[in-house]
Amino acid sequence: MKRLSHHLIGAEQGSLVLFSDFEENGPMWTGDGPREARRPVRFSEPFRAAPLVQVGISMWDTGGDTNQRADLRAEDITPEGFSLVFRTWGDSRVARIRADWMALGELRAADDWDIA
């Protein structure tokens, strides 16, 4: 469990289309086997430490003639941002994915000091 001990708690959320491979005959739509799409997300201001990040698929457009396989996660989480990563494999055909995310964590106070 992550304990938030600070009185300044920040929440930020967003939504982004990771790819639209149907329009461009990209690898998620025409490929086979393991595939990955990775998009950087930057917070509007840094958190005090790496926040909790929750991600979810808010829209996906897939080919109905194949298996639908999806793995969506937040990776490389830092106080400044994270990588939003979608993976699929096998014969799955994914035309488009939109993912929503929310970050929750402690914010810096105006009187916080950085002592090195």
C-alpha positions in Angstrom: 0.0 0.0 0.0 1.2 3.5 -0.8 0.6 5.9 2.1 0.1 9.6 1.2 1.3 11.6 4.2 1.2 15.0 2.7 -1.7 17.4 2.9 -1.3 18.4 -0.8 -2.7 15.6 -2.9 -2.9 16.0 -6.6 -5.0 14.2 -9.2 -4.5 14.5 -13.0 -6.3 12.7 -15.8 -6.2 12.5 -19.5 -7.2 10.6 -22.6 -5.2 9.9 -25.7 -5.4 7.8 -28.9 -2.3 5.6 -28.9 -2.6 4.7 -32.6 -4.9 4.6 -35.6 -3.4 1.8 -37.7 -6.4 1.1 -39.8 -6.1 4.4 -41.6 -2.4 3.8 -42.3 -2.3 0.0 -42.6 0.0 0.0 -39.6 1.4 -3.0 -37.8 -1.3 -3.3 -35.2 -3.8 -3.7 -38.0 -1.8 -5.6 -40.6 0.9 -7.3 -38.5 1.1 -10.6 -36.7 2.9 -11.8 -33.6 4.0 -9.5 -30.7 3.4 -5.8 -31.2 3.7 -2.8 -29.0 2.7 0.9 -29.1 4.3 3.2 -26.5 3.4 6.9 -25.9 4.9 9.2 -23.3 2.6 11.1 -21.0 3.9 14.2 -19.1 2.1 15.7 -16.1 1.2 19.4 -16.1 3.4 19.7 -13.0 5.6 17.1 -11.2 4.4 15.2 -8.2 6.5 15.0 -5.1 7.3 11.3 -5.8 6.1 8.8 -8.4 2.3 8.8 -8.2 -0.2 6.0 -8.5 -1.3 5.7 -12.1 -4.4 3.9 -13.3 -5.0 3.2 -17.0 -8.0 1.8 -18.9 -9.2 1.3 -22.5 -11.9 3.8 -23.2 -12.3 2.9 -26.9 -11.0 0.1 -29.0 -11.7 -0.8 -32.6 -10.7 -4.4 -33.5 -11.1 -6.8 -36.4 -14.0 -9.2 -35.6 -12.4 -12.1 -37.5 -9.5 -12.7 -35.1 -8.9 -13.1 -31.4 -9.0 -9.9 -29.4 -5.9 -9.7 -27.2 -4.8 -6.6 -25.3 -2.4 -5.6 -22.6 -2.5 -1.9 -21.4 -0.3 -0.6 -18.7 1.6 2.4 -17.3 5.4 1.8 -17.2 8.4 3.9 -16.3 6.4 6.0 -13.8 8.3 9.1 -12.5 7.1 12.3 -10.7 7.2 14.0 -14.2 5.2 11.4 -16.2 5.0 7.8 -17.5 4.9 5.6 -20.6 1.4 4.4 -21.7 2.0 1.0 -23.3 -0.3 -1.2 -25.4 0.6 -4.6 -26.5 -1.1 -7.3 -28.5 0.1 -10.6 -30.0 -0.9 -13.5 -32.2 -3.4 -12.8 -35.0 -5.2 -9.9 -33.2 -6.0 -7.0 -35.5 -6.4 -3.7 -33.7 -7.4 -0.6 -35.7 -7.5 2.0 -32.9 -7.1 2.3 -29.2 -7.9 5.2 -26.9 -6.8 5.0 -23.3 -7.8 7.0 -20.3 -5.4 7.5 -17.4 -5.5 9.0 -13.9 -2.5 9.9 -11.6 -2.9 10.4 -7.9 -0.1 11.4 -5.6 1.5 13.9 -3.3 2.4 17.4 -4.5 5.2 19.6 -3.4 4.4 22.4 -1.0 5.8 26.0 -1.6 8.0 25.6 1.5 9.5 22.2 0.6 13.3 22.3 0.4 15.6 20.2 -1.7 18.7 19.6 0.3 21.4 17.7 -1.5 
